[in-house]
Amino acid sequence: MTDYLQALLVTCMQAKKYGIDCFYDYHTHVNALTLGIYRNGYHSNPDRTFDDLYWICLDEEEELVIKKLKSCIELLEWIIRDKEAENHAI
């Protein structure tokens, strides 16, 4: 599971290059991860509400946690590809 947690963090850092702000927070007291995504950056959203928000309890079955982490990684990769396509269209 650690590999997927690290991969998600790396993907969040890559997303920043495209103006996507990710809030990757580990909550030790409940062994959970939250991932908040601003698809067009934090400052583009005057309400400061996330475009996407995920809560992943890391105490669930490992297979389920990995599935959720993979889904978050895949979503971020899709958003990045969409941003790349926008940049090439300009």
N, C-alpha and C positions, 0 to 999 in steps of 0.2 A: 504494500500500500504506500510505503514511503516514496517509491519511485513516482507514483502518480501525483502525490502531493507536491513533490519537487517539480514535476513536469507542468503542473498547473501554475505554480509560482513562476517558472520560466516563461510560460505562455503569457501570463499577466505582464511580465516585464517587456516582452516583445510587443504586446499590444500597445504599450505606452508610446512606442515609436510612431503609431498611427493615430495618436490623439485619443486613444481609448483609455479611460482611467478605471483601474480595477482596485477594489479594496478587498484584500485577502487577509482575513482575520482568524486567528486560532484562539479559541476560548478554552483555556486550560481547565477551568472549573467544571465544565460540562463535556470536555473532550469533543468539541465540535468546531467546524470550520464554517465561516460565512464568506461568501463571495458576492460582492456587489459590483455591478458593471455600469459605467456611464459610457454608452456607445460613442458619444461625441464629446467626451471630456466632462469633467466635474463642473467646470464653469459655464458650460453650454446649457445647463439645466437650472433655471432660476429657482425651482422648487426643491432642488437638492434631493430628489427621489431617484433611486436607482432605476435604470432601464430594465435590468435583470438582477434578481437577488436570489441566492441559493443558501440554504442552511443544510449542512451535512453533518449528521451525528456519526462520529468515528467509532462509536461503540457498537454500531449495527454489524450485521454479518459482513465480513470482509468483501465477499463477492458483490454485495449490494453497494457498499461504499465505493469500491473500484468502479462499478458501473456509473455511479453518480459523478465521480471525479472525471471519468472519461467523457461523460456528457458535457461537463463544464469546459473541458479542454476542447472538445469538438465545436462547441458553440463559439468559443473565443477564436478558434482558428477560422471558422466561417466568417465571423465579424471582421477579422483581419483581412481575409481574402476579398471581402466586400469593399473594404477601405482601399486595398491595393487596386481594385478595379476602378474605383472612383478616381484615384490619383492618376491612373493611366488614361482615363477618359478626358482629363482636363488638358 
